Amino acid sequence: MRSAYATGRTSLLMKTPNHRQQAARRRMAVLCAILGLALASGVVGTLIRPASILSSQPATGPFSYFPSQ
């Protein structure tokens, strides 16, 4: 009779990820954190300052400091 531990398809003891896999996992975590922070700051910025306020302000450009002729 088989034991209860052998009935599952996955093994209980898994190999530890190697250094390359751990580094890739860390890079992915950092990338996801940066993208999540950028997304959250964009949402907060949109909620704080709606587009109607931005369109009412005069547009400034690289030559806006010089008087127009």
N, CA, C and O atoms as a CHARMM CRD file, in Angstrom:
* protein
*
  276
    1    1 MET  N      0.84900  -1.18000   0.00000 PROA 1      0.00000
    2    1 MET  CA     0.00000   0.00000   0.00000 PROA 1      0.00000
    3    1 MET  C      0.89400   1.24400   0.00000 PROA 1      0.00000
    4    1 MET  O      1.89400   1.31500   0.71500 PROA 1      0.00000
    5    2 ARG  N      0.50300   2.21700  -0.82300 PROA 2      0.00000
    6    2 ARG  CA     1.29400   3.44000  -0.93000 PROA 2      0.00000
    7    2 ARG  C      1.00000   4.37500   0.23200 PROA 2      0.00000
    8    2 ARG  O     -0.10800   4.40200   0.76800 PROA 2      0.00000
    9    3 SER  N      1.99200   5.12100   0.59800 PROA 3      0.00000
   10    3 SER  CA     1.78800   6.05200   1.70800 PROA 3      0.00000
   11    3 SER  C      1.02300   7.28300   1.22900 PROA 3      0.00000
   12    3 SER  O      0.91900   7.53400   0.02800 PROA 3      0.00000
   13    4 ALA  N      0.49500   8.03700   2.17100 PROA 4      0.00000
   14    4 ALA  CA    -0.27600   9.23400   1.84500 PROA 4      0.00000
   15    4 ALA  C      0.61700  10.31300   1.23700 PROA 4      0.00000
   16    4 ALA  O      0.13600  11.18600   0.51400 PROA 4      0.00000
   17    5 TYR  N      1.91100  10.25500   1.52800 PROA 5      0.00000
   18    5 TYR  CA     2.82700  11.25400   0.99200 PROA 5      0.00000
   19    5 TYR  C      3.11600  11.02600  -0.48900 PROA 5      0.00000
   20    5 TYR  O      3.49400  11.96600  -1.18700 PROA 5      0.00000
   21    6 ALA  N      2.95300   9.83300  -0.97000 PROA 6      0.00000
   22    6 ALA  CA     3.28000   9.49800  -2.35500 PROA 6      0.00000
   23    6 ALA  C      2.09700   9.64100  -3.29000 PROA 6      0.00000
   24    6 ALA  O      2.25000   9.41600  -4.49000 PROA 6      0.00000
   25    7 THR  N      0.92400  10.00600  -2.79800 PROA 7      0.00000
   26    7 THR  CA    -0.26300  10.08400  -3.65400 PROA 7      0.00000
   27    7 THR  C     -0.27900  11.34000  -4.51000 PROA 7      0.00000
   28    7 THR  O     -0.86200  11.32800  -5.59400 PROA 7      0.00000
   29    8 GLY  N      0.33800  12.41500  -4.06000 PROA 8      0.00000
   30    8 GLY  CA     0.31600  13.66400  -4.81600 PROA 8      0.00000
   31    8 GLY  C      1.24400  13.62100  -6.00700 PROA 8      0.00000
   32    8 GLY  O      2.19000  12.83500  -6.03800 PROA 8      0.00000
   33    9 ARG  N      0.97700  14.46300  -6.98700 PROA 9      0.00000
   34    9 ARG  CA     1.81500  14.49700  -8.17300 PROA 9      0.00000
   35    9 ARG  C      3.07200  15.32600  -7.95500 PROA 9      0.00000
   36    9 ARG  O      4.08700  15.10300  -8.61400 PROA 9      0.00000
   37   10 THR  N      3.00800  16.27700  -7.03800 PROA 10     0.00000
   38   10 THR  CA     4.18800  17.10700  -6.78000 PROA 10     0.00000
   39   10 THR  C      5.01600  16.49100  -5.66200 PROA 10     0.00000
   40   10 THR  O      4.48900  15.81900  -4.77500 PROA 10     0.00000
   41   11 SER  N      6.27800  16.72200  -5.72000 PROA 11     0.00000
   42   11 SER  CA     7.13100  16.19600  -4.66900 PROA 11     0.00000
   43   11 SER  C      7.14200  17.15500  -3.48500 PROA 11     0.00000
   44   11 SER  O      6.97000  18.36300  -3.64800 PROA 11     0.00000
   45   12 LEU  N      7.33900  16.62100  -2.32800 PROA 12     0.00000
   46   12 LEU  CA     7.36800  17.45800  -1.13400 PROA 12     0.00000
   47   12 LEU  C      8.67500  18.22000  -1.02500 PROA 12     0.00000
   48   12 LEU  O      8.69300  19.38100  -0.61700 PROA 12     0.00000
   49   13 LEU  N      9.75200  17.57400  -1.38500 PROA 13     0.00000
   50   13 LEU  CA    11.04700  18.22800  -1.29200 PROA 13     0.00000
   51   13 LEU  C     11.40100  18.82000  -2.64800 PROA 13     0.00000
   52   13 LEU  O     11.52100  18.10700  -3.64400 PROA 13     0.00000
   53   14 MET  N     11.56300  20.12100  -2.66600 PROA 14     0.00000
   54   14 MET  CA    11.89000  20.79600  -3.91400 PROA 14     0.00000
   55   14 MET  C     13.32000  21.30100  -3.84600 PROA 14     0.00000
   56   14 MET  O     13.83900  21.60500  -2.77200 PROA 14     0.00000
   57   15 LYS  N     13.93700  21.38300  -4.99100 PROA 15     0.00000
   58   15 LYS  CA    15.30100  21.89200  -5.02400 PROA 15     0.00000
   59   15 LYS  C     15.29600  23.39000  -4.76700 PROA 15     0.00000
   60   15 LYS  O     14.38500  24.09600  -5.19900 PROA 15     0.00000
   61   16 THR  N     16.29400  23.86600  -4.07600 PROA 16     0.00000
   62   16 THR  CA    16.44600  25.29000  -3.82300 PROA 16     0.00000
   63   16 THR  C     16.82400  25.98800  -5.12200 PROA 16     0.00000
   64   16 THR  O     17.67100  25.48900  -5.86300 PROA 16     0.00000
   65   17 PRO  N     16.20300  27.14600  -5.41400 PROA 17     0.00000
   66   17 PRO  CA    16.56800  27.85400  -6.64100 PROA 17     0.00000
   67   17 PRO  C     18.04400  28.25300  -6.62700 PROA 17     0.00000
   68   17 PRO  O     18.58200  28.63300  -5.58600 PROA 17     0.00000
   69   18 ASN  N     18.68300  28.16500  -7.77000 PROA 18     0.00000
   70   18 ASN  CA    20.10100  28.52700  -7.83600 PROA 18     0.00000
   71   18 ASN  C     20.25200  30.04500  -7.83700 PROA 18     0.00000
   72   18 ASN  O     19.26300  30.77900  -7.81900 PROA 18     0.00000
   73   19 HSD  N     21.49700  30.50200  -7.85900 PROA 19     0.00000
   74   19 HSD  CA    21.76700  31.94200  -7.75300 PROA 19     0.00000
   75   19 HSD  C     21.18300  32.70800  -8.92800 PROA 19     0.00000
   76   19 HSD  O     20.69800  33.82600  -8.75400 PROA 19     0.00000
   77   20 ARG  N     21.22000  32.13500 -10.10100 PROA 20     0.00000
   78   20 ARG  CA    20.69000  32.80600 -11.28400 PROA 20     0.00000
   79   20 ARG  C     19.17100  32.97900 -11.17200 PROA 20     0.00000
   80   20 ARG  O     18.63700  34.03200 -11.51900 PROA 20     0.00000
   81   21 GLN  N     18.48700  31.95500 -10.69200 PROA 21     0.00000
   82   21 GLN  CA    17.04400  32.05500 -10.51900 PROA 21     0.00000
   83   21 GLN  C     16.68300  33.04700  -9.41800 PROA 21     0.00000
   84   21 GLN  O     15.70800  33.78800  -9.54400 PROA 21     0.00000
   85   22 GLN  N     17.45300  33.06400  -8.35500 PROA 22     0.00000
   86   22 GLN  CA    17.18800  34.01800  -7.27800 PROA 22     0.00000
   87   22 GLN  C     17.41200  35.45200  -7.74600 PROA 22     0.00000
   88   22 GLN  O     16.64200  36.34600  -7.39600 PROA 22     0.00000
   89   23 ALA  N     18.45900  35.67400  -8.53200 PROA 23     0.00000
   90   23 ALA  CA    18.72600  37.01500  -9.05300 PROA 23     0.00000
   91   23 ALA  C     17.62400  37.44300 -10.00700 PROA 23     0.00000
   92   23 ALA  O     17.20200  38.59900  -9.98400 PROA 23     0.00000
   93   24 ALA  N     17.15500  36.53200 -10.83900 PROA 24     0.00000
   94   24 ALA  CA    16.06300  36.86200 -11.75600 PROA 24     0.00000
   95   24 ALA  C     14.78700  37.17600 -10.99200 PROA 24     0.00000
   96   24 ALA  O     14.03600  38.07600 -11.36800 PROA 24     0.00000
   97   25 ARG  N     14.54300  36.43200  -9.91700 PROA 25     0.00000
   98   25 ARG  CA    13.36100  36.68800  -9.10200 PROA 25     0.00000
   99   25 ARG  C     13.46400  38.05400  -8.41400 PROA 25     0.00000
  100   25 ARG  O     12.47000  38.77200  -8.30600 PROA 25     0.00000
  101   26 ARG  N     14.66700  38.41000  -7.94800 PROA 26     0.00000
  102   26 ARG  CA    14.86000  39.72800  -7.32600 PROA 26     0.00000
  103   26 ARG  C     14.67100  40.84600  -8.34200 PROA 26     0.00000
  104   26 ARG  O     14.02300  41.85200  -8.05400 PROA 26     0.00000
  105   27 ARG  N     15.24500  40.66500  -9.54200 PROA 27     0.00000
  106   27 ARG  CA    15.07300  41.69200 -10.58200 PROA 27     0.00000
  107   27 ARG  C     13.60400  41.88100 -10.93100 PROA 27     0.00000
  108   27 ARG  O     13.14700  43.01200 -11.09700 PROA 27     0.00000
  109   28 MET  N     12.85900  40.78000 -11.04500 PROA 28     0.00000
  110   28 MET  CA    11.44100  40.87000 -11.37200 PROA 28     0.00000
  111   28 MET  C     10.66500  41.56400 -10.25700 PROA 28     0.00000
  112   28 MET  O      9.74700  42.33800 -10.53000 PROA 28     0.00000
  113   29 ALA  N     11.02600  41.29300  -9.00600 PROA 29     0.00000
  114   29 ALA  CA    10.35700  41.94300  -7.87900 PROA 29     0.00000
  115   29 ALA  C     10.62700  43.44200  -7.87300 PROA 29     0.00000
  116   29 ALA  O      9.71700  44.23200  -7.62200 PROA 29     0.00000
  117   30 VAL  N     11.86800  43.84200  -8.14600 PROA 30     0.00000
  118   30 VAL  CA    12.20400  45.26700  -8.19300 PROA 30     0.00000
  119   30 VAL  C     11.48600  45.94300  -9.34900 PROA 30     0.00000
  120   30 VAL  O     10.96100  47.04500  -9.18800 PROA 30     0.00000
  121   31 LEU  N     11.45600  45.30500 -10.50900 PROA 31     0.00000
  122   31 LEU  CA    10.77200  45.87200 -11.67200 PROA 31     0.00000
  123   31 LEU  C      9.28200  46.04100 -11.40600 PROA 31     0.00000
  124   31 LEU  O      8.70300  47.07200 -11.74700 PROA 31     0.00000
  125   32 CYS  N      8.66200  45.03900 -10.80000 PROA 32     0.00000
  126   32 CYS  CA     7.23600  45.13600 -10.48000 PROA 32     0.00000
  127   32 CYS  C      6.96800  46.21700  -9.43600 PROA 32     0.00000
  128   32 CYS  O      5.94700  46.90100  -9.49700 PROA 32     0.00000
  129   33 ALA  N      7.87700  46.36900  -8.48600 PROA 33     0.00000
  130   33 ALA  CA     7.70900  47.42100  -7.47800 PROA 33     0.00000
  131   33 ALA  C      7.80800  48.80600  -8.10300 PROA 33     0.00000
  132   33 ALA  O      7.03600  49.70000  -7.75600 PROA 33     0.00000
  133   34 ILE  N      8.74800  48.99000  -9.01800 PROA 34     0.00000
  134   34 ILE  CA     8.90500  50.28700  -9.67900 PROA 34     0.00000
  135   34 ILE  C      7.68800  50.59500 -10.54000 PROA 34     0.00000
  136   34 ILE  O      7.17300  51.71300 -10.51500 PROA 34     0.00000
  137   35 LEU  N      7.22800  49.60500 -11.30400 PROA 35     0.00000
  138   35 LEU  CA     6.05000  49.82500 -12.14500 PROA 35     0.00000
  139   35 LEU  C      4.80000  50.07400 -11.30200 PROA 35     0.00000
  140   35 LEU  O      3.96200  50.90000 -11.66500 PROA 35     0.00000
  141   36 GLY  N      4.67300  49.37900 -10.20100 PROA 36     0.00000
  142   36 GLY  CA     3.53300  49.59700  -9.31400 PROA 36     0.00000
  143   36 GLY  C      3.55000  50.98100  -8.68800 PROA 36     0.00000
  144   36 GLY  O      2.50600  51.62100  -8.55700 PROA 36     0.00000
  145   37 LEU  N      4.72400  51.44100  -8.30300 PROA 37     0.00000
  146   37 LEU  CA     4.84200  52.78300  -7.74000 PROA 37     0.00000
  147   37 LEU  C      4.53200  53.84600  -8.78200 PROA 37     0.00000
  148   37 LEU  O      3.87800  54.84300  -8.47800 PROA 37     0.00000
  149   38 ALA  N      4.99800  53.64000 -10.01300 PROA 38     0.00000
  150   38 ALA  CA     4.70300  54.59800 -11.08300 PROA 38     0.00000
  151   38 ALA  C      3.21100  54.63400 -11.39300 PROA 38     0.00000
  152   38 ALA  O      2.64300  55.70500 -11.60700 PROA 38     0.00000
  153   39 LEU  N      2.58400  53.47700 -11.41500 PROA 39     0.00000
  154   39 LEU  CA     1.14600  53.42100 -11.67500 PROA 39     0.00000
  155   39 LEU  C      0.36000  54.09100 -10.55400 PROA 39     0.00000
  156   39 LEU  O     -0.57800  54.84400 -10.81100 PROA 39     0.00000
  157   40 ALA  N      0.74200  53.81700  -9.32500 PROA 40     0.00000
  158   40 ALA  CA     0.04700  54.41500  -8.18400 PROA 40     0.00000
  159   40 ALA  C      0.22200  55.93300  -8.16200 PROA 40     0.00000
  160   40 ALA  O     -0.73000  56.65600  -7.87100 PROA 40     0.00000
  161   41 SER  N      1.42100  56.42200  -8.46400 PROA 41     0.00000
  162   41 SER  CA     1.62600  57.87400  -8.46300 PROA 41     0.00000
  163   41 SER  C      0.87000  58.53100  -9.61400 PROA 41     0.00000
  164   41 SER  O      0.39400  59.65800  -9.47400 PROA 41     0.00000
  165   42 GLY  N      0.75300  57.84600 -10.74500 PROA 42     0.00000
  166   42 GLY  CA    -0.04700  58.38500 -11.85100 PROA 42     0.00000
  167   42 GLY  C     -1.52200  58.47000 -11.50500 PROA 42     0.00000
  168   42 GLY  O     -2.18700  59.44700 -11.84700 PROA 42     0.00000
  169   43 VAL  N     -2.03200  57.46000 -10.83400 PROA 43     0.00000
  170   43 VAL  CA    -3.44100  57.47400 -10.43200 PROA 43     0.00000
  171   43 VAL  C     -3.68700  58.57100  -9.40500 PROA 43     0.00000
  172   43 VAL  O     -4.68100  59.29300  -9.49600 PROA 43     0.00000
  173   44 VAL  N     -2.80100  58.70300  -8.43600 PROA 44     0.00000
  174   44 VAL  CA    -2.96400  59.74800  -7.42300 PROA 44     0.00000
  175   44 VAL  C     -2.86400  61.12600  -8.06700 PROA 44     0.00000
  176   44 VAL  O     -3.63400  62.02200  -7.72200 PROA 44     0.00000
  177   45 GLY  N     -1.93300  61.31000  -8.99400 PROA 45     0.00000
  178   45 GLY  CA    -1.80900  62.59200  -9.68200 PROA 45     0.00000
  179   45 GLY  C     -3.03100  62.93300 -10.50200 PROA 45     0.00000
  180   45 GLY  O     -3.43000  64.09600 -10.56800 PROA 45     0.00000
  181   46 THR  N     -3.63300  61.93600 -11.12800 PROA 46     0.00000
  182   46 THR  CA    -4.84900  62.16500 -11.90800 PROA 46     0.00000
  183   46 THR  C     -6.01500  62.52100 -11.00600 PROA 46     0.00000
  184   46 THR  O     -6.83500  63.37000 -11.35600 PROA 46     0.00000
  185   47 LEU  N     -6.09700  61.88600  -9.85800 PROA 47     0.00000
  186   47 LEU  CA    -7.19200  62.17800  -8.94100 PROA 47     0.00000
  187   47 LEU  C     -7.04300  63.53900  -8.28100 PROA 47     0.00000
  188   47 LEU  O     -8.04300  64.20700  -8.01800 PROA 47     0.00000
  189   48 ILE  N     -5.81900  63.95900  -8.01000 PROA 48     0.00000
  190   48 ILE  CA    -5.60900  65.24200  -7.34400 PROA 48     0.00000
  191   48 ILE  C     -5.83600  66.40200  -8.30500 PROA 48     0.00000
  192   48 ILE  O     -6.47100  67.38900  -7.93200 PROA 48     0.00000
  193   49 ARG  N     -5.33200  66.30800  -9.53200 PROA 49     0.00000
  194   49 ARG  CA    -5.43900  67.39900 -10.49400 PROA 49     0.00000
  195   49 ARG  C     -6.13200  66.88600 -11.75300 PROA 49     0.00000
  196   49 ARG  O     -5.48900  66.28200 -12.61100 PROA 49     0.00000
  197   50 PRO  N     -7.44000  67.12400 -11.87100 PROA 50     0.00000
  198   50 PRO  CA    -8.16800  66.65400 -13.06300 PROA 50     0.00000
  199   50 PRO  C     -7.69900  67.38300 -14.32500 PROA 50     0.00000
  200   50 PRO  O     -7.02800  68.41100 -14.23400 PROA 50     0.00000
  201   51 ALA  N     -8.04500  66.86200 -15.48400 PROA 51     0.00000
  202   51 ALA  CA    -7.59100  67.41300 -16.75700 PROA 51     0.00000
  203   51 ALA  C     -8.19500  68.79100 -17.03400 PROA 51     0.00000
  204   51 ALA  O     -7.58200  69.57500 -17.76000 PROA 51     0.00000
  205   52 SER  N     -9.36600  69.12000 -16.48900 PROA 52     0.00000
  206   52 SER  CA    -9.99000  70.42000 -16.74900 PROA 52     0.00000
  207   52 SER  C     -9.15400  71.56500 -16.18000 PROA 52     0.00000
  208   52 SER  O     -9.12600  72.65000 -16.76100 PROA 52     0.00000
  209   53 ILE  N     -8.48100  71.34600 -15.06700 PROA 53     0.00000
  210   53 ILE  CA    -7.62900  72.38500 -14.49100 PROA 53     0.00000
  211   53 ILE  C     -6.38900  72.58300 -15.35200 PROA 53     0.00000
  212   53 ILE  O     -5.93600  73.71400 -15.53300 PROA 53     0.00000
  213   54 LEU  N     -5.84100  71.51100 -15.88000 PROA 54     0.00000
  214   54 LEU  CA    -4.64700  71.61500 -16.70900 PROA 54     0.00000
  215   54 LEU  C     -4.92500  72.33900 -18.01800 PROA 54     0.00000
  216   54 LEU  O     -4.07000  73.08000 -18.50400 PROA 54     0.00000
  217   55 SER  N     -6.10900  72.13900 -18.59800 PROA 55     0.00000
  218   55 SER  CA    -6.39900  72.76500 -19.87700 PROA 55     0.00000
  219   55 SER  C     -6.69000  74.26400 -19.73200 PROA 55     0.00000
  220   55 SER  O     -6.58600  74.99500 -20.71700 PROA 55     0.00000
  221   56 SER  N     -7.05000  74.73900 -18.54500 PROA 56     0.00000
  222   56 SER  CA    -7.34100  76.15400 -18.36000 PROA 56     0.00000
  223   56 SER  C     -6.08100  76.99600 -18.18400 PROA 56     0.00000
  224   56 SER  O     -6.14000  78.21900 -18.30200 PROA 56     0.00000
  225   57 GLN  N     -4.94600  76.36500 -17.90500 PROA 57     0.00000
  226   57 GLN  CA    -3.70300  77.09800 -17.71800 PROA 57     0.00000
  227   57 GLN  C     -3.06500  77.37600 -19.07800 PROA 57     0.00000
  228   57 GLN  O     -3.19600  76.56800 -19.99700 PROA 57     0.00000
  229   58 PRO  N     -2.37300  78.51800 -19.21700 PROA 58     0.00000
  230   58 PRO  CA    -1.71500  78.80100 -20.48800 PROA 58     0.00000
  231   58 PRO  C     -0.57600  77.82500 -20.75600 PROA 58     0.00000
  232   58 PRO  O      0.12800  77.40200 -19.83900 PROA 58     0.00000
  233   59 ALA  N     -0.41000  77.48600 -21.99200 PROA 59     0.00000
  234   59 ALA  CA     0.64800  76.55300 -22.36900 PROA 59     0.00000
  235   59 ALA  C      1.98200  77.28800 -22.39900 PROA 59     0.00000
  236   59 ALA  O      2.08400  78.39100 -22.93600 PROA 59     0.00000
  237   60 THR  N      2.97900  76.67700 -21.82700 PROA 60     0.00000
  238   60 THR  CA     4.31900  77.25900 -21.85700 PROA 60     0.00000
  239   60 THR  C      5.20400  76.36100 -22.70100 PROA 60     0.00000
  240   60 THR  O      5.03300  75.14200 -22.73200 PROA 60     0.00000
  241   61 GLY  N      6.13500  76.97200 -23.37100 PROA 61     0.00000
  242   61 GLY  CA     7.05200  76.22200 -24.20900 PROA 61     0.00000
  243   61 GLY  C      8.45700  76.75300 -24.03500 PROA 61     0.00000
  244   61 GLY  O      8.70400  77.55400 -23.13300 PROA 61     0.00000
  245   62 PRO  N      9.38000  76.32900 -24.87100 PROA 62     0.00000
  246   62 PRO  CA    10.76600  76.77200 -24.71300 PROA 62     0.00000
  247   62 PRO  C     10.95400  78.25600 -25.01500 PROA 62     0.00000
  248   62 PRO  O     11.90300  78.86400 -24.51800 PROA 62     0.00000
  249   63 PHE  N     10.06500  78.85900 -25.82300 PROA 63     0.00000
  250   63 PHE  CA    10.20600  80.27800 -26.17300 PROA 63     0.00000
  251   63 PHE  C      9.13400  81.14300 -25.54700 PROA 63     0.00000
  252   63 PHE  O      8.88200  82.24800 -26.02700 PROA 63     0.00000
  253   64 SER  N      8.49400  80.67000 -24.48500 PROA 64     0.00000
  254   64 SER  CA     7.41900  81.43300 -23.86600 PROA 64     0.00000
  255   64 SER  C      7.94300  82.60900 -23.05000 PROA 64     0.00000
  256   64 SER  O      7.16300  83.49000 -22.68600 PROA 64     0.00000
  257   65 TYR  N      9.22800  82.64900 -22.75500 PROA 65     0.00000
  258   65 TYR  CA     9.78000  83.74600 -21.96100 PROA 65     0.00000
  259   65 TYR  C     10.11800  84.96300 -22.80900 PROA 65     0.00000
  260   65 TYR  O     10.30700  86.05700 -22.27700 PROA 65     0.00000
  261   66 PHE  N     10.19400  84.78500 -24.10600 PROA 66     0.00000
  262   66 PHE  CA    10.48000  85.89700 -24.99700 PROA 66     0.00000
  263   66 PHE  C      9.18700  86.53500 -25.46900 PROA 66     0.00000
  264   66 PHE  O      8.22000  85.82600 -25.74700 PROA 66     0.00000
  265   67 PRO  N      9.14500  87.85300 -25.56500 PROA 67     0.00000
  266   67 PRO  CA     7.90900  88.48700 -26.05300 PROA 67     0.00000
  267   67 PRO  C      7.66300  88.12800 -27.51300 PROA 67     0.00000
  268   67 PRO  O      8.58700  88.08800 -28.32600 PROA 67     0.00000
  269   68 SER  N      6.41300  87.87300 -27.82300 PROA 68     0.00000
  270   68 SER  CA     6.08600  87.49500 -29.21000 PROA 68     0.00000
  271   68 SER  C      6.01500  88.75000 -30.05700 PROA 68     0.00000
  272   68 SER  O      5.64000  89.81400 -29.56400 PROA 68     0.00000
  273   69 GLN  N      6.37500  88.63500 -31.33700 PROA 69     0.00000
  274   69 GLN  CA     6.39700  89.79500 -32.23600 PROA 69     0.00000
  275   69 GLN  C      5.28000  89.74100 -33.21900 PROA 69     0.00000
  276   69 GLN  O      5.14700  90.63700 -34.05100 PROA 69     0.00000
